Amino acid sequence: IVDVQALKKLDLKVVSPAPDLIHITYEQLTSRMYTLIHEMVQQHRTTLIFTNTRSATERVVHHLKERYPTVYGEHNIGAHHSSLSKGLRRSLEERLRAGELKCIVCSTSLELGIDIGYIDLVLLLGSPKSVSRALQRCGRSGHRLHDTTKGRIVVMSRDDLVECAVLLKSAIEHRIDRIHIPQNCLDVLAQHIFGIAISAKTHLDDLLALVQQSYCYHTL
């Protein structure tokens, strides 16, 4: 068994904008969250911020520009998600690799498969919902040899705090989620068959052979 993850130093923490998450208004908590984000971004060369939705990605960029207009602008911060055109996404990726961006905010679009250059801090706004996803996102930082993977999970509620604390403990101990591959999900298959049927005529046997090429339906 080769445990490659053990070779990489991890600097992972759960942080909160306020010491008391109960007796505080949503407006106060949100304001402190953006102050915390700004402080951490300014302490690092390049920061990648993950949100859990595309709308949150746009919202974070908008509020940082609005709260700190002399610090953030089109020249050093950007939003990256799947709803943007391919040309705009590639432009942001190239600027990130070139070291032109101080901060980039994304949903899940920069989790996998893209060389995005040097990043020294990853912020996760809210729970990533799995240990493997937390490690994957935080692993976008510290790509240089002997560098430390540095990630911070920002929590905004008690439930998030408990969930992320347990999740982070598992990440540090290298206890990754068990992989479950659903099989023979007929509701999902029905949607794909409908899409295939309205695009062109196909024989039943050919369609079955096509579907069975997927591991999820190999026993269908």
C-alpha positions in Angstrom: 0.0 0.0 0.0 1.4 3.4 -1.0 0.1 6.3 1.1 1.2 9.3 -1.0 -0.9 11.7 1.1 1.3 11.1 4.2 4.2 12.7 2.3 2.5 16.0 2.1 2.4 18.3 5.1 -1.1 19.5 5.9 -2.0 22.9 7.5 -5.8 22.6 7.8 -8.1 24.5 10.3 -11.7 25.4 10.9 -12.2 29.1 11.5 -15.2 31.2 12.4 -15.9 34.9 11.8 -17.2 35.3 15.4 -16.4 33.6 18.7 -20.1 33.2 19.4 -22.3 31.8 16.5 -25.5 31.9 18.6 -25.9 35.5 19.9 -25.2 37.4 16.7 -27.3 38.6 13.8 -26.9 37.3 10.3 -25.8 40.7 9.0 -23.1 41.0 11.7 -21.9 37.5 11.0 -21.8 38.1 7.2 -19.9 41.3 7.7 -17.3 39.7 9.9 -17.0 36.8 7.4 -16.0 39.2 4.6 -13.5 41.0 7.0 -12.0 37.6 7.8 -11.8 36.6 4.1 -10.1 39.9 3.2 -7.6 39.6 6.0 -6.6 36.1 5.0 -6.4 36.9 1.3 -4.1 39.9 2.0 -1.8 37.7 4.1 -1.1 35.4 1.1 0.1 35.8 -2.4 -2.7 33.9 -4.2 -5.9 32.6 -2.6 -8.5 30.2 -4.1 -11.9 30.4 -2.5 -14.4 27.5 -2.9 -18.2 28.1 -2.5 -20.9 25.4 -2.9 -23.0 27.2 -5.5 -22.4 29.4 -8.6 -24.6 32.1 -7.1 -22.5 32.2 -4.0 -19.3 32.5 -6.2 -20.7 35.6 -7.9 -21.9 37.0 -4.5 -18.5 36.7 -2.8 -16.7 38.5 -5.6 -19.3 41.2 -5.7 -19.2 41.9 -2.0 -15.4 41.9 -1.8 -15.3 44.5 -4.6 -18.0 46.5 -3.0 -16.5 46.5 0.5 -12.9 47.0 -0.6 -13.1 49.0 -3.9 -9.5 50.2 -3.7 -8.2 46.6 -3.1 -10.2 44.4 -5.4 -11.1 45.0 -9.0 -11.2 43.3 -12.4 -7.4 43.3 -12.5 -6.9 41.0 -9.4 -10.1 39.0 -8.6 -12.4 36.9 -10.6 -15.2 34.3 -10.5 -14.9 30.9 -12.1 -17.8 28.5 -12.6 -19.4 26.4 -15.3 -22.0 29.0 -16.4 -19.3 31.2 -17.8 -18.2 30.9 -21.4 -15.2 28.7 -22.1 -13.2 31.7 -23.3 -13.7 33.6 -20.1 -12.8 30.6 -18.0 -9.6 30.0 -19.9 -8.7 33.7 -19.6 -9.1 33.5 -15.9 -7.0 30.3 -15.7 -4.2 31.8 -17.8 -4.1 34.9 -15.6 -4.1 32.7 -12.5 -1.2 30.7 -13.8 0.7 33.9 -14.7 0.3 35.1 -11.1 -1.9 38.1 -12.1 -4.8 37.3 -9.8 -4.7 37.9 -6.0 -7.9 35.9 -5.5 -10.2 33.7 -7.5 -13.6 32.4 -6.3 -15.1 29.3 -7.8 -17.8 26.6 -7.1 -16.5 23.2 -8.2 -15.0 24.1 -11.6 -11.4 24.3 -10.3 -11.5 21.1 -8.2 -10.0 18.7 -10.7 -8.0 18.4 -13.8 -6.8 22.0 -14.4 -3.3 23.3 -13.9 -3.9 26.6 -12.1 -0.3 27.4 -11.0 0.9 28.4 -7.6 -1.7 29.0 -4.8 -0.6 29.3 -1.2 -4.1 29.4 0.5 -7.4 27.7 -0.1 -10.6 28.9 1.6 -13.7 26.7 1.8 -16.9 28.7 2.6 -19.0 26.1 4.3 -18.7 22.4 4.5 -17.5 20.5 1.4 -19.7 17.6 2.5 -17.0 14.9 2.3 -13.4 14.3 3.5 -12.2 13.5 0.0 -13.6 16.7 -1.4 -12.0 18.7 1.4 -8.6 17.2 0.7 -9.1 17.6 -3.1 -9.9 21.3 -2.7 -7.3 22.1 -0.2 -4.8 20.1 -2.2 -4.9 22.9 -4.9 -2.5 24.8 -2.7 1.2 24.1 -2.0 2.0 22.3 -5.3 5.7 23.1 -5.1 8.1 20.4 -3.8 8.1 20.3 0.0 5.4 22.9 0.2 2.6 22.6 2.8 -1.1 22.2 1.8 -2.8 25.1 3.5 -6.6 25.2 3.8 -9.1 27.0 6.0 -12.8 26.0 6.3 -15.0 29.0 7.2 -18.1 28.0 9.2 -21.2 30.2 9.8 -23.3 28.0 12.0 -23.1 25.5 14.9 -24.1 22.7 12.6 -21.4 23.6 10.1 -18.9 23.9 12.9 -19.6 20.4 14.2 -19.7 18.8 10.8 -16.5 20.5 9.6 -14.6 19.8 12.8 -15.3 16.0 12.4 -14.6 16.2 8.7 -11.2 17.9 9.3 -10.2 15.5 12.0 -10.8 12.6 9.5 -8.9 14.5 6.8 -5.8 14.9 9.1 -6.0 11.2 10.1 -6.3 10.2 6.4 -9.6 8.5 6.9 -11.2 9.0 3.5 -14.9 8.4 2.7 -15.8 5.0 1.4 -16.6 5.1 -2.3 -20.1 4.0 -3.2 -21.0 3.6 -6.9 -24.8 3.4 -7.3 -26.0 0.7 -9.7 -29.1 0.3 -11.9 -30.6 3.7 -11.0 -33.6 3.4 -13.3 -34.9 7.0 -12.8 -31.6 8.4 -14.0 -31.4 5.9 -16.9 -34.9 6.8 -18.0 -33.8 10.4 -18.5 -30.8 9.4 -20.6 -32.9 7.0 -22.7 -35.5 9.7 -23.3 -32.7 12.1 -24.5 -31.3 9.4 -26.8 -34.7 8.5 -28.2 -35.6 12.1 -29.2 -32.3 12.8 -30.8 -32.3 9.8 -33.2 -33.8 6.4 -33.9 -31.9 3.5 -32.3 -32.6 -0.2 -32.0 -33.4 -1.6 -28.5 -30.5 -4.1 -28.6 -28.0 -1.4 -29.6 -29.3 0.9 -26.8 -29.0 -1.9 -24.2 -25.4 -2.6 -25.3 -24.6 1.1 -25.1 -26.0 1.4 -21.6 -24.2 -1.8 -20.3 -20.9 -0.2 -21.2 -21.3 1.9 -18.1 -20.2 0.1 -14.9 -23.3 1.5 -13.2 -25.5 -0.5 -15.5 -23.3 -3.5 -16.5 -25.6 -6.0 -14.8 -28.8 -4.5 -16.3 
